[in-house]
Amino acid sequence: MANLKEVMTRLGAARTRLILEKPFIGALVMHLPLTAADPAWSETVATDARAFHFNPDYIAQLTLAETQFVLAHEAMHCALGHFARRSHRTRRRWDVASDYAVNQLLVDEGLKAPAGALLNPDFRGLSAEEIYPHIPPDTEEATLDRHVFDESAAKEPPPAAGAGRGQPGEHEARNGTGAADHADDWADARGDAWDDAGDERRTRRSAAKPPVEPGPVEREALMREWQGRMASSAQQARRAGRLGQSWLRLIDALIQPQLPWRVLLARFMISAARDDYSYQRPSRRDGPAVLPRLASGEVNLLVALDTSGSVSSEELAQFVAEVDALKGQIRARVTLQACDEALDPAGPWTFQAWEPIALPQRVHGSGGTSFVPVFDWVAREQLRPDLLLYFTDAEGEFPPAPPDFPVIWLVKGRARVPWGERIQLN
């Protein structure tokens, strides 16, 4: 059996190197207390979103660089909220998908993955939700670690952590030992204490059984806690100039307000239709004073549809139906324009405030994507919309400068926009 004190020294050194070399990841790792785990339930490492549980024999076999990786692996599962994002998905497929997402992020960051880690460069830049459909329902792939935070929801027994390197118990068999052989050693280890990287005196106890997974209420609280930790760590790393643009995009997507896109869109549209005061010269019969009075007119709303091949006709129809429902809350005259890399020759289509919006039966599209034609058309026709709402995946050519009217991009996918207000279609 590995010397527990030496393993703790190795873990402390790995955390220190992460703080120095990867301050964003290192700060997140420091939020997970180090807890030795009984090999009977943890062949490698595990997390319950509260602590880093490790098998000392496994850690002793890793290099220092690989130890950094497994520490970062557990911290990123927590920071990315994988313990609270599974929803209706099958747990085994979700565990595999979330491992692919985390491992690719860490390898791209320059960390060295240990043997058996799930890696696929085709998944670069994708979230666990986007990777999940690519995982076969009957997958036999195994995660690097054990995800203790969501095991009771599984119909099948949880796979042993590190099963990609062998069946449960194979690690002990290769070394001629088993969990039972270490009973006295584990008993002696209980209650031992070490100074961690933060010089805080904490007791590290071996866990004879897996920790109890968090319930729904605690899971939600942990999600908020980890979002705060991620935002704080990102802010510190950004100030030090040690946070890349890829991490910034990922963090912004995770910690932005999770309001439904319909609510955000309704707020923008209603604010554009807000009543205001009018100081128009009154009739002489009203008296000599000029008194303010409420006056409002209909909103001139321009809606542009991205009809390139990456946006389906079903998605366009759903979006138009949503705009039509929101239009019922305000007095809006809607001009509909469709464009892929060129404007639809049949457009535009205009709907008065009292007319329902309907998607034309035939819409030209399925080509490339350019947003320039819509803005060129607005300038050429000398239009002054109160608001331009553009439904797109944001994968295309943008005009070099924003117009002098408000623009909202309703985006499906993860692409960014250079200007205007972006609403994630989630």
C-alpha positions in Angstrom: 0.0 0.0 0.0 1.2 3.5 -0.9 2.4 5.7 2.0 -0.5 8.0 2.6 1.7 10.9 3.8 3.9 10.7 0.7 0.8 10.7 -1.5 -0.5 13.8 0.3 2.8 15.5 -0.3 2.6 14.7 -4.0 -1.0 16.1 -4.2 0.1 19.2 -2.4 2.9 19.7 -4.9 0.6 19.2 -7.8 -1.9 21.8 -6.5 0.9 24.3 -5.9 2.1 23.8 -9.5 -1.4 24.3 -10.8 -1.7 27.6 -8.9 1.6 28.8 -10.3 1.2 27.6 -13.9 -2.6 27.5 -14.4 -4.0 30.0 -11.8 -7.6 29.8 -13.0 -7.7 26.0 -12.7 -5.5 25.9 -9.6 -7.9 28.3 -7.7 -10.8 25.9 -8.5 -8.8 22.9 -7.3 -8.2 24.5 -3.9 -11.9 24.4 -3.2 -11.9 20.6 -3.1 -10.5 19.1 0.2 -8.4 16.1 -0.3 -9.9 12.9 1.1 -8.4 9.4 0.9 -10.8 6.8 -0.3 -10.9 3.1 0.3 -9.9 1.1 -2.8 -12.9 -1.0 -2.3 -15.1 1.7 -3.9 -12.6 4.0 -5.6 -10.1 2.5 -7.9 -8.8 5.9 -9.1 -10.4 9.3 -8.1 -13.9 10.5 -7.5 -15.9 13.6 -6.6 -19.2 14.4 -5.0 -18.9 18.2 -5.8 -17.7 18.7 -2.2 -14.3 17.0 -2.1 -11.6 15.2 -4.1 -11.6 11.5 -3.1 -8.5 9.6 -4.2 -7.1 6.1 -4.0 -3.6 6.5 -2.7 -2.3 3.5 -4.7 -3.5 5.1 -7.9 -2.1 8.5 -7.2 1.3 6.9 -6.3 1.5 5.5 -9.8 1.0 8.8 -11.6 3.6 11.3 -12.6 3.3 14.8 -11.1 1.9 16.1 -14.4 -0.8 13.4 -14.5 -1.6 14.2 -10.8 -2.2 17.8 -11.9 -4.6 16.5 -14.5 -6.7 14.4 -12.2 -7.0 17.2 -9.7 -8.0 19.6 -12.5 -10.4 17.0 -13.9 -12.5 16.8 -10.7 -12.5 20.5 -10.2 -13.7 21.2 -13.7 -16.6 18.7 -13.4 -17.7 20.8 -10.4 -17.0 24.2 -11.9 -18.9 23.2 -15.1 -21.9 22.0 -13.0 -22.0 18.5 -14.5 -23.5 17.3 -11.3 -26.6 19.5 -11.9 -27.0 19.5 -15.7 -27.8 15.9 -16.6 -31.6 16.5 -16.6 -33.4 13.7 -18.5 -30.3 12.2 -19.9 -29.0 8.6 -19.2 -26.4 8.8 -16.5 -23.8 6.5 -18.1 -23.9 8.4 -21.4 -23.8 11.7 -19.6 -20.8 10.7 -17.5 -18.9 9.7 -20.6 -19.9 12.9 -22.4 -18.9 15.1 -19.5 -15.5 13.3 -19.3 -14.9 14.0 -23.0 -15.7 17.7 -22.5 -13.5 18.1 -19.5 -10.5 16.1 -20.8 -10.4 18.0 -24.1 -10.4 21.3 -22.3 -7.6 20.3 -20.0 -5.4 18.8 -22.8 -5.9 21.9 -24.9 -4.7 23.9 -21.8 -1.5 21.9 -21.9 -2.1 19.4 -19.1 -1.1 15.7 -19.6 -3.8 13.1 -19.3 -3.1 9.8 -17.7 -3.7 6.5 -19.5 -7.3 5.6 -20.2 -8.7 9.2 -20.3 -11.4 9.7 -22.9 -10.2 12.0 -25.6 -11.6 12.9 -29.0 -10.4 16.1 -30.8 -13.7 16.1 -32.8 -15.4 17.2 -29.5 -13.1 20.2 -29.1 -15.2 23.3 -28.1 -18.4 21.2 -27.5 -20.3 21.1 -24.2 -21.3 17.8 -22.5 -24.9 18.4 -23.9 -23.5 18.7 -27.4 -21.4 15.6 -27.1 -24.1 13.5 -25.5 -26.0 12.6 -28.7 -22.7 11.2 -30.2 -22.3 8.7 -27.3 -23.9 5.3 -28.2 -26.7 4.3 -25.8 -24.9 1.0 -25.1 -21.4 2.6 -24.8 -18.8 0.5 -22.9 -16.5 3.5 -22.5 -15.5 4.2 -18.9 -14.8 7.5 -17.2 -11.4 8.4 -15.7 -13.1 8.9 -12.3 -16.2 8.0 -10.4 -19.0 10.6 -10.3 -20.5 10.2 -6.9 -22.8 13.2 -7.3 -25.5 11.4 -9.4 -25.4 7.7 -8.8 -28.8 7.0 -7.3 -30.6 8.1 -10.6 -28.9 5.3 -12.6 -30.8 2.2 -13.3 -27.6 0.3 -14.1 -24.9 -0.2 -11.4 -22.3 2.6 -11.5 -19.2 1.7 -13.5 -16.1 1.4 -11.5 -13.9 4.5 -11.8 -11.0 3.8 -14.1 -12.6 0.8 -15.6 -11.0 1.9 -18.9 -7.8 0.5 -17.5 -9.3 -2.7 -16.2 -12.2 -4.3 -14.3 -12.9 -3.4 -10.7 -10.3 -4.9 -8.5 -7.8 -5.5 -11.3 -5.5 -2.8 -9.9 -5.2 -4.7 -6.6 -4.8 -8.0 -8.4 -1.9 -6.7 -10.5 -0.2 -5.6 -7.3 -1.0 -8.9 -5.4 -3.2 -7.1 -2.9 -6.8 -6.3 -2.3 -9.0 -4.0 -0.2 -9.2 -6.6 2.6 -5.4 -6.9 2.8 -5.2 -3.2 3.6 -7.8 -3.2 6.4 -5.2 -2.6 9.1 -3.3 0.0 7.1 -6.5 2.0 6.5 -7.5 1.7 10.2 -4.1 3.1 11.1 -4.5 5.9 8.6 -7.7 7.2 10.1 -7.2 10.3 12.1 -3.8 11.1 10.6 -3.3 14.8 9.6 -1.1 16.7 7.3 -0.5 20.3 6.4 -2.0 21.1 3.0 -0.9 23.7 0.5 -2.7 26.4 2.4 -1.0 25.5 5.7 -4.5 24.8 7.2 -4.6 21.8 9.6 -7.2 19.4 8.4 -7.9 15.8 9.1 -8.0 13.5 6.1 -10.0 10.3 6.8 -10.2 7.3 4.5 -13.8 6.7 3.4 -14.9 3.1 3.9 -18.0 3.8 1.8 -18.7 6.3 -1.0 -20.0 9.7 0.3 -23.7 10.4 0.3 -24.6 12.2 -3.0 -26.1 15.6 -2.7 -29.9 15.9 -2.9 -31.8 18.3 -5.2 -31.7 21.2 -2.8 -28.0 20.8 -1.9 -27.2 20.2 -5.6 -28.8 23.5 -6.5 -26.9 25.3 -3.7 -23.6 23.7 -4.9 -24.3 24.8 -8.4 -24.6 28.4 -7.3 -21.6 28.1 -5.1 -19.4 26.7 -7.9 -20.6 29.4 -10.3 -19.4 32.0 -7.8 -16.1 30.2 -7.4 -15.6 30.1 -11.2 -16.4 33.8 -11.6 -14.1 34.7 -8.8 -11.2 32.5 -10.1 -11.7 33.9 -13.6 -11.6 37.5 -12.4 -8.3 36.9 -10.6 -6.7 35.1 -13.5 -7.9 37.8 -15.9 -6.4 40.5 -13.8 -3.1 38.6 -13.9 -3.4 38.2 -17.7 -3.5 34.4 -17.4 -6.9 33.6 -18.8 -7.3 32.8 -22.5 -10.2 33.8 -24.8 -11.5 30.2 -25.0 -11.9 30.1 -21.2 -13.6 33.5 -21.2 -16.2 32.4 -23.7 -16.9 29.2 -21.8 -17.2 31.1 -18.5 -19.4 33.8 -19.9 -21.8 31.1 -21.2 -22.0 29.4 -17.9 -22.4 32.3 -15.5 -24.6 34.5 -17.6 -28.1 34.9 -16.2 -30.0 31.8 -17.1 -33.3 33.5 -18.0 -35.3 31.9 -20.8 -34.7 33.6 -24.1 -38.4 34.4 -24.5 -38.3 36.4 -21.3 -35.2 38.4 -22.5 -36.7 39.0 -25.9 -40.0 40.2 -24.5 -38.1 42.6 -22.3 -36.3 44.2 -25.3 -39.4 44.4 -27.4 -41.6 45.9 -24.7 -38.9 48.5 -23.8 -38.8 49.5 -27.5 -42.5 50.1 -27.3 -42.5 52.1 -24.1 -44.9 55.0 -23.9 -43.2 58.5 -23.7 -44.2 62.1 -23.2 -45.1 64.4 -26.0 -44.6 68.2 -26.1 -46.4 68.7 -29.4 -47.9 72.2 -29.7 -51.6 71.9 -28.4 -54.6 73.5 -30.0 -55.4 77.1 -28.9 -58.7 75.8 -27.4 -56.6 73.9 -24.9 -55.3 77.1 -23.3 -52.0 79.0 -23.2 -50.0 76.4 -21.3 -48.1 73.6 -22.9 -48.7 70.5 -20.8 -47.0 67.1 -21.2 -49.2 64.2 -22.1 -48.6 60.5 -22.8 -48.5 59.6 -26.5 -47.3 56.5 -28.2 -47.1 55.1 -31.7 -46.6 51.6 -33.1 -43.1 50.1 -33.0 -41.4 49.6 -36.3 -39.9 46.1 -35.9 -37.6 44.6 -38.5 -37.1 40.8 -38.3 -34.4 39.1 -40.3 -34.2 35.4 -40.7 -31.0 33.4 -41.4 -32.1 30.9 -44.0 -28.7 29.3 -44.6 -28.3 25.6 -44.5 -27.5 25.5 -40.8 -31.0 26.7 -39.8 -33.9 24.4 -40.3 -37.4 25.4 -41.6 -38.9 24.1 -38.3 -36.7 26.4 -36.3 -37.6 29.4 -38.5 -41.3 28.6 -38.0 -41.0 28.3 -34.3 -39.1 31.6 -34.1 -41.7 33.5 -36.2 -44.5 32.0 -34.0 -42.7 33.4 -30.9 -42.3 36.8 -32.4 -46.0 36.8 -33.4 -47.0 35.9 -29.8 -44.8 38.7 -28.4 -46.2 41.2 -30.9 -49.6 40.7 -29.3 -48.2 42.5 -26.2 -47.2 45.7 -28.1 -48.4 47.7 -31.1 -45.8 46.7 -33.7 -45.5 46.9 -37.5 -43.3 44.0 -38.5 -41.2 43.8 -41.6 -39.9 40.3 -42.3 -36.7 39.8 -44.4 -35.0 36.5 -45.2 -31.3 36.1 -46.1 -28.6 33.5 -46.5 -25.7 35.0 -48.4 -28.2 37.1 -50.4 -31.6 38.6 -49.8 -34.7 36.5 -50.6 -35.9 38.0 -53.9 -39.5 37.5 -52.8 -39.0 39.7 -49.6 -39.6 41.7 -47.7 -43.0 40.9 -46.2 -44.8 43.5 -44.1 -47.4 42.8 -41.3 -49.5 45.6 -39.8 -50.0 45.7 -36.0 -53.4 43.9 -36.3 -52.1 41.2 -38.7 -50.7 37.9 -37.5 -47.2 37.1 -38.7 -46.8 34.0 -40.9 -43.8 32.5 -42.4 -44.0 32.6 -46.3 -44.7 29.2 -47.8 -41.5 29.3 -49.9 -38.3 30.9 -48.4 -35.1 31.2 -50.5 -32.1 29.8 -48.7 -29.8 26.9 -47.8 -26.7 28.7 -49.1 -23.9 30.4 -47.2 -24.3 33.0 -44.5 -23.7 36.7 -44.7 -25.4 39.4 -42.6 -24.2 42.3 -44.7 -27.0 42.2 -47.3 -29.7 42.9 -44.7 -27.9 46.0 -43.3 -27.0 47.2 -46.8 -30.7 46.9 -47.7 -31.8 48.9 -44.6 -29.3 51.7 -45.5 -30.3 51.7 -49.2 -34.0 52.0 -48.4 -33.2 54.6 -45.7 -35.2 52.6 -43.1 -35.1 53.6 -39.4 -36.4 50.5 -37.5 -36.9 50.9 -33.7 -35.4 47.5 -33.4 -33.8 44.9 -35.7 -34.2 41.3 -34.5 -31.9 38.8 -36.3 -32.5 35.0 -35.8 -29.3 33.1 -36.7 -26.5 30.8 -35.7 -24.1 33.7 -35.9 -21.7 31.8 -38.2 -21.2 34.2 -41.1 -19.9 37.6 -42.3 -20.8 40.6 -40.2 -20.8 44.3 -41.3 -17.6 46.0 -40.0 -19.5 48.5 -37.9 -22.8 48.5 -36.1 -25.8 50.6 -37.4 -27.3 53.6 -35.6 -30.3 51.5 -34.4 -30.6 48.7 -31.8 -29.9 45.2 -33.0 -30.7 42.0 -31.1 -29.1 38.7 -32.2 -31.1 35.6 -31.2 -28.4 33.0 -31.5 -28.7 29.2 -31.7 -25.3 27.7 -31.0 -22.2 29.1 -29.3 -20.9 31.6 -31.8 -20.3 35.2 -30.6 -21.4 38.5 -32.2 -19.1 41.5 -32.7 -21.7 44.1 -31.6 -25.4 44.4 -30.6 -27.2 42.5 -27.9 -26.9 38.7 -28.0 -29.6 36.4 -26.6 -28.8 32.7 -26.3 -31.5 30.5 -27.7 -31.4 27.9 -24.9 
